[in-house]
């Protein structure tokens, strides 16, 4: 069962990266990064994808995409803390982040 769950998490992560990368709509990119931040707060990427996710976020930051640095903070925190810190995000918080996808909103939702 855990292998299937892990595979689904990897697939969801890859789809978030794919949909966010080079998306021509700024709002869609911001929302994609907000969802990626929420995702990473709950599920750490497998070691084989860690560097890829970080490189993706660095690229987004260098392109001036809003929120990319905040998502990197979440990734780094998860690398250091591991899965020890339980994150509880309510549906209302997810909806708030979706409506106004900012780095601050995501960081607040995940307890930073």
N, C-alpha and C positions, 0 to 999 in steps of 0.2 A: 504494500500500500504506500509506504513512504517513497518508494521509487517513482510511482505514478504521480504522487503529489509533487515531488521534486522536479519531475519532467514538466508538469503543468506550470510550475513556477518559472522554470527556465523559459518555456514557451511564452508565458505572459510577459516576462522581462524583455525578451527579444522583440515581441510585437510592440511593446511600448517604445523601445528604442527605434524600431523601424518606422513607426507612425510619427514620431517626433522629429527624426532626422530629416533635414532639408524640407520640412513642411513649409509651403509658401505662406501660410497664414500665421501671423504672429500669435494670435489668440490660441490657435490650435497647438502651436509649439509650447506656449506657456502652460496650457492645460496638460499637455503630455508630460512636461517636466514636473508639474504639480502631482500628477498621478504617479510618476516614477518616484518622486520623493516619498509619497505615502507608501508605495509598494516596498521601497528599500527600507523604510522604517520597520516594516513587518517581516520582510524576507530578505536575508542577505544573499547576494549572488554567489554562485559556486566559485571556488577559487579560480577555475579556468576562465571565468568571465569578469572577475574583479577588475583587472587592468583594462579590459575592453570598455567596461562601463565608465571607469575613471577617464579614459582617453576621450570617450564620447562627451562626457560632461565638460572636460577641458575645452574641447572643440566648440561646444555650445557657448561656453563663457567667452571664448575668443571671438565668437561671432556676435557677442553682445546680447545673447538670449537671456531675458529676464528669468531669474530663479535658478539658473544652473549652479551658481556657487552655493546656494542654500542646499541643493540636493547633494552636492559634493560633501558638505558638512555632515549630512545624514549618513552618507556612504562611509566616510571616515569614522564617524562615531560607531557605526555598526562593526567596522573592522576592529576597532579597539575594544569595544564592549562585548561584541559577539551577540548572541541571542539572549543574553542574561536580562536585559532591560525589557520588560513587557511594555508594549505601546498599546494604548487604548484610544482609538479614534472613533468618535461617534459618526453616525450617518450625517447628522447636521453639520459637523465639521468638514466632512468630505464634500457636502453640497456647498458650503461656504467657500471652500478652496476652489471648487469647480466654477462657481460664479465669479470669483475674483482670484485668479491663480497667481499669487505672489509668493516669493520666497518666504517672506515673513509669515504669511498665512500657513504655509506648509510647516515651517519650523514651530510655530505656535501649536498647531494641531498635534504634532508628534512629541510635544513636551520639551522643546529646546528653549 
